[in-house]
Amino acid sequence: MFAGGPDIVNSRLKTPLRIRPVKHSFGYMNDLAQTQFFNRFTDSLPGDASGGMLPRQVRNALYSHVRPTPVSAPRLLAWSEEFAAQFGLRKADGTSLEILAGNRVPDGAHPFAARYGGHQFGNWAGQLGDGRAIGLGELKDRSGQLWEFQLKGSGRTPYSRGADGRAVLRSSLREFVCSEAMQALGVPTTRAMSLVTTGDQVVRDMLYDGHPAPEPGAIVCRVAPTFVRFGNFQILEDEPENLKLLADHVIKNHFASLGTPSTEVYLEWFREICRRTAHMIVEWMRVGFVHGVMNTDNMSILGLTIDYGPYGWIDDYDLGWTPNTTDLPGRRYCFGRQAQMALWNCAQLGNALVPLVDERAEELQTGIDEFIRVHDEEYLGMRAQKLGLTTLRDEEGQRLLGRLEELLQSEETDMTLFYRGLAENWRSGAAFPGAIFYGAPPAAHLAKLNEWLKDYRARAATDAVSGVDRATAMDLVNPMYVPRNYLLQEAIDVATAGDTSRLEELMDVLKNPYRVQPGREAFAAKRPDWARDKVGCSTLSCSS
């Protein structure tokens, strides 16, 4: 690549030729301001072009044209180097930083806020929409795939419902870290490119207890093939033409393998959405992730983990645990109910798609049936993999799994450490370390655990694992490092004081979650006692 390099002289030309930089030429790293933005969503679909930012009910439009609100003193706090390299982008500074802060709209971009509705905690909430997220448009990566870039916390839109459209550092940092951690864990997810502090204060009542306080503001640039969600279709109940336009757009651009939209294709498309959603939930359960707010407006049409708000990671294995204080005491979205809630959400999407299939609406049930089939099949397969077994489908396997569930819940047992310890137990025969428990378990419990281990090893001895040894196979599906709630809070605390070292080290550790990293044992440690009831380490609210 000769970008900006020497003149090239052709003997037939009197004037030398100069090779100039070409947009999306990946032989070197581009500046974000020099890249070409595409706008398939706004170019293809009807929008609200009024430009007004006042909260209002929007009709007969799938989005509103908006502009980010500038901030006073943007500073790049974190940058996803590996993901940026996928686009040939160099670390943001200057004009690129201004774009990521919302202070400048890049050439060719048509920023917008999407209109959608949704069920929140089981109740229809009407119009919701992007109240603090503004889409810039799409960029091509090195492979030619288009990704939508979105600034979360970049100011008011018509869907802000009286809020300020901003986000605070603590929630933005959590989204940045978890997006990239989930990618490394192999869980379907949206991505994060950058985390920018704004230099402005944002007032939030973190615990909803009547004590609002100023916090540092931030903007996270999150990225996905599309941010269309279940709620984008639900809001179009009385707009059948727009419903069809949106469905056809999504199928054409994100499910092209299904073919030209038709009744049959709509039905298969819904089945595929249900399949992907079921797979995502199984992956959440595998690593111990709890989303915290699985409203239909937070469900990706692509089966990606989206909208990292009051999420949490299981420390002690508790199916009833929810990180979201807003979800107490009902625990609608607790760890053990995530599959049930995802299925309910798919049913609501199916209801919204009825006008597309008319007299064949009853066949949408096949999507619900597909969710159940895929979930049940993959869930049992996942649990078997975590144990280093080929199957748990037989009666003996079911009993073994049931006994393990009882053991994990009867005494506070760290889920992540248990499964890594089980692999080590198989590898060396070493007893489980006491570090897997939160508190000293009674002798009777240890006796039951040892009896289970004996039966487990007996089954494993007759259950061949191909390819690699059993312990290695287990380590490939059971992470050693996850973004535990208290680790995130530690990074937030020091980052708020201007120190990014903890954040940087945490991000580096989470790039390789399945591999032992000598000297970084602290990042694999169970939740310390001081974090048991500390806000941010045990529970969070939707306030961000």
N, C-alpha and C positions, 0 to 999 in steps of 0.2 A: 504494500500500500504506500502510495507516494503522496498522501494528503499533506498539503503544505510543503512539499518537498521541492527538489530542484526542477528547473525547466527541462523539458524534453524537446530536443530539436530534431525535426524531420528535415532531411536535406532538400525536400521539395518545397518547404515552406520558408518564407522570409521571416515570419514572426514566430518565435518560439511558443509552444503550448505550455500552459501551466495546469497541472492537475489540482483541482479544487476539492475540498471536503464535500462528500456526498452524504445526504441524510440517510441514516440507517446503514452506513457502510461499516461493518463490524470489525474491520481490521484495526480499529482504534476505539477509544472510549469517547462517546458523545456527551455533550452537555444536554440536559433535559430541554433547555430552551431552543435547541437546534433540531429537535425531533419533530416528526410529522404526526399530528393527531388526526384520528379518524372519528367519525361521529355517526355510526350506524343507527344508534338508538334515536337520536334527535332528528336525523335525516329521514328516517323511515316511518316515524310515528307522529301522531298529532300531539302538539304541545300548547301550553299556555305561554304566549309571547308577550304578555302585558308588562313583564319586568318588575311588577310590584312585589315587595317583600312582606307586606302586611299579611298576617295570618288570615286565611280565608278558606272557604270551601271551594275547591276547584272542580269543575265539571267538564266532561267531554274532552279531556286531555290526559295524557299518560305521564306528563312531566311539566315542569315550569322552567323557563329560562331564568337563570339567576347569575349573580356574580359573587364570588367570595368577598367577605369584608376584610380589609387590610388590618394587620396587626402592627404593633409599635416597634418591636425589636426581635425579629425572628432569629433563632439560633438552632442549628442542627445538633440534636442531642444523640440521635442514633440513626444508623444507616445499614441496610441489609446488603452487604457487599456482594454476596453470591447471587442474590435475586437481581440486583442491579446489573450484574454482568450478563444476565440472561437477555437484557435489552441493550447491552453495549453502553450502559450509562456510567459515567464517572461520578464520584462522590459530589453531592450537591454543594455548590457555593454560588455566590453572586446572584445572577439572574435565576438560576435553577432553584436556589434557596427561596427566592422571592415567590416563585411559582408554588413551591411546596407549602409556603406559609399563607397562600391566598392573596398575596400582595400584587401579583401580576398574573394575568390570564395568558397562557402561551398562544402564539400565533396558530390559527387554525382550530383552536379548541372552542367548543360551544357548551360552556358549563350549564349544568341543569340539576334540578332536584326532582327525584321521581315521586310520583303520586301512588300511594298504595294505602290499603286499609289493613285490618287484621283483628283476630281474636286475641285479647290480652287476658291471661289467666282464665280462659274459658268463656269470656264475655265479648260480644262484638263491640268494638271500639269505634267503628266508623272510619273516617278518613284519618290517616296517620301521616305517612310520607316521610321523605328525607328532611327532618327538622334541623339537622346540623351536619349533614353530609352533602357535599356538592361534587357531582361527577364532572371531571374535566373532559373526558373523551377516552379514546383508546389509542394504545401504542402497540406496534408490532415487536415481538421478540425476535431472537435470532432465527427461530424456526419458521417465522411468518405468522404465528398465532397472534391474534389481537387480544389485548387485555385492557379492561377498563380501569382507569386511575380515578380515585375518589379521595377527596380531602374531608376527613371527619373532624368537626370542631371548627369549621371555617366560616361560621356566621349564619345569620338568619336566612330563612327561606319562607315561602308561603305556608309551609307545613310545620313551622316551629311552635305553633299553638301557644304563643305568649312567652316562650322561652328565648334565651339569647343566642342559641345556635352554636354555643361554644362547648368545649370539653376541657376537663382539667388534666393536669399532668398524670396523676395517679391512674386514672382510667385509660388514658392514651398509652402510657407505658405498658400497662397490663395487656392492652390489645396488641401492641407492637411485638412484645415478647412472645405471647401465646400464639399469635399467627405463625411466626417463624418456627416456634417449638413444635407445633402440631405438624408442620410440613416435615420436619426432621423425624418426627415420630411415625410418619406414614399415614396420618389421619387426613381425610379430605378437608381442605380448608381454604379460605381466602388468604391472601398474603399481605405483608406489610413492607413498604419500601423505605419509609423514613418516619422519624419522630422529631418534630420541631417544637421548641418552646416559643411562646409568642411575646414574652416580655410584659404581658398584661395579666391582671388578676381576674379571676372568675369566682363569683360568689355561689357557694353551694351549701345546702343543708345536708351534710353527708349521711347523717343517721335519721333524717326526717324527724328530728326531735325539737324543732323550733330554735335551733342554734346555727343559723347560717354563718359562714365565714369565708373570707377570700382565700383562694388557692391559686397557684400558678396555672396559667392556661397552656394548652398544647394542641397540636394538630398532628394526626397520624395520617399518612398517605397509605391507604389500603388499596389492594389490587386484586381483581378477579376477572375471569372471562366475562362475567356479567354479575351485577348485583340484583337482578330480578329475583323476586321472592314470591312466596305463595300469595301474600297480600296484594301484590300488583294485579292479580287476577280477581281477587275477592272484591275489590273496590268497584269492579266493572259490572256488577250485577244488573244494572239497568242500562248498560251501554254495550249491547251485543256486538255491534260493529267494531268497537274498540277492543273488545275481548278477542275477537277473531284476528284483528290486526296484530295484537300483542302475541298471541299464541303462534301465529304464522311467522312472525319475526324471530321468536325464540327458537322455533323448530328449524327454520332456515339457517340461522347463524350458530346454533349451539347443539342441535340434534339432527344435523343434516343427513346422517346415515339412515334416518327413518324414512326419508323420501319426501315427496311433495305433500303438503298438508291435505288431509282428507279425513273423513270420519274414522276410518280404520287407523290412520296415522295418529290422530288425536288420542285414540284409545291406547295405542301402543306407547305413545309419548307419556301418558299418565302412568302406565305400568312402569316405564323406565324411571320416572321421577320417584315412584314408590320404592323401586329396587335400590336406587342410589341413596335414598333417605334411610332405608333399613340398614344398608351397609355402613353408612356414616355412624349410626347409633351403635352398632356393634363395635366399631373402632373406638368410640368414646368409652364404652364399657371396658374395652381391653386395657386402656391406659389409665382409667380412673378419672375421666374428665366429666364434670357436671356443668352443663351450660348455664343453668340458673334462671333463664327467662325464655323458654321455648314457645313464645307466642308465634302465631302464624306469620306475622310480619318479620320474624327473625328466622324464617326457614327458607334456605336457598333453593331455587328451582333446579340447581345443578347438583344438589346433595352435598354441598360444602358447608363446613362450620362457618357461620357468619354472625356478626354482631357480638363481639366479645365484651360483655358487660359484667354483671356480677357473677361470673363463672367461678369455679373452684376445682381443686384437685383433691380427690379422696386421700386423706391420711389414713386414719383407721377405717377399716372396711365396714361401712354403714350404709345399707341400702336406702335408709330414710333420710340421709343427710342432704341438706340443701344449703348452698352458700348465700342465697338471696334472702335478706331480711324481709323483703316485700312478699315473699312466698311463705312466710310463717303466719299462723301455725299449720296451714293446710298442706304444705309441702307438695303442691301439685307437680313441680318439676324436680323432685328429689332424684338422687342417683338411680334408684331402682325403678323409677316410673318413666324413665326417658323414652323407652321403646313404646310404651302405651301412649304417651303424649304425642310422639311423632306420628303414630298411626292415626290418632285423633286429628292431628293437623292435616294429614294426607286426605282424610275424609272430608274436611272442610274445603280443601282445594278441589277435590272431586265434585263437590256440590257446586263450586263456582264454575266448573267447566261443562256443566250439563248442557247449556245452550249450544255448545260446539258439536254435540253428538245427538241431540234431539231424541228421536225415537229409540236410539240405542243407549240411552242414559244408564239403563240397568247394568250394562256391560262395564261401566266404570268400577263396579264391584270387583272385577278381575284385578284391578290395580291394588285394592285393599288386600285381596287374597295373596297377591304377589309379595306385598310387604311382609305379611305374616310368614309366608313360605321362606323368603330370603332371610328374614331375621332369625327365624328358628334354626334354619340350616347353618347359617354363618355363626350364630351365637354359640351353638354347641361345638362347632368346629374351632372357634376361637378359644373356648374354655379348654378344649382338648390340647390345642397348641400350647397354651400357657403351662399346661402340665407335662408337656413333652410326650403326649399320647396321640395316636392316630384317630381315635374316636371315643366318644362317651355315649353313643346312642343306645347301647345295649342296657339291659336292666342293671347289671353290675356297675357299669359306668355311671348310670344315673344315681345309684345309691352312693357311689364314691363322691360324686359331685355334691350331692345333697348333704352328706356329712361334712364336707369341706365348707360349704356355705354356713352351716351351723357353727363350726369351729371358728371361722373368721369373724363371725358376728357376736359370739358369746363372750369373748374377751377382746378388748381394743387391740387389734392387730394391724400393723401398717401394711397396706396392700402391696405397695411397690417393693418393700423390703422382703415381704413374705415370698413372693414369686422369685426374686433374685436369690433368696436364701434356699428355696426349694431346688433350684438348679445346682447350687453349690453343695447341697445335701446329696444330690445324685452324683455329683462329680467326685466328692471326697468322702462322703459318709458322715461329715461333721454334723453335730447336733445344731438345731436352730439357735442362733444367738438370741439372748434376751432382748436385744435392741429392736426386734421386730414388734415387741409389745409396748403399749403405753401403760405402764404399771406392771407390777409383778403378778403374773397369772397364778392361780392356785394349782397345787399339785395334781388335782383331779383333771384339770384342763390339759396340763402337759401330758398326762397319761393318755388322754383321748387323742391328743395330737400325735403322739408316738405310735398309737395303735393305727391311726389313719395312715401315717407314713409307712408303716409295715405293709398294710394292704395296698397302698399306692405303689410301693416298690415291687411288690409281687406282681401286680398287674403290668407295670412297666416292663418287667423282665420278660414278659411274653408278647410285648407290643413293639415290634421293630420300627425304628425311625430311620428313614433312608437319607442319604446325602451326607449328614454330619452327625456327630455324636449328640446324644439327647440333651445334655446340659447346654451345649452350644446352640442347638435349635431353640431351646427355651429362652436363652439370652437374646435371641434375635426378635422375639415378640414381647418380652417383658423388659421394659425400659429400666435403667438404673437411675437416670436423671429425668425428672419432670419439673416443670415450673411450679413447685410447691408454693402455696399461698404465702407462707412466711418468707420465702426467698424473694418473691416479688415485692413484698412489703419492705424488706431490707433495701432492695434496689431503689424503691420509690423514696424512702426516707433520705438516702444519701444523695440521690439525684435532685431532690427538692432543694438540697443545700448546695447544689452546683457540682457535685462529684459524680462522674459517670463511671468510675472504675468498677464498681460492683455490678452495674448493668452490663458493662462490656464483658466482664468475666463470666457472668451468668449466661449471656448470649453465646459466648464461645463454648461453654460447657454443653449447652443444649443443642449445639450443632451435631453432636454425636451421643445421643441419649442411651444407646445400647452398649457402648464400649466403656470398659473400665478406664478411668482417667486418673492415674496416680497423682497424688498431691491434691486432689479435688474431692476428697472424701466428704468434706463438709457440705457439698452440694447434693449428696445422696442421703444425708442424715434425716431421720424422722423429725417431725415437728417438735421443737423444744417446748418445755412447759410454759415459758413466758408467752408463747404464741397461741396457747389453747383458746383463750377468750379475747385476744386482742383484735380490735377492729381491723379488717384488711387481711388478717391471718386466719380467721375462723368464719366470719360472715362479712358480707358486703351489702350495700344497697344499690338501687338503680341510679342513684345520684352520681352523675358524671359530667 
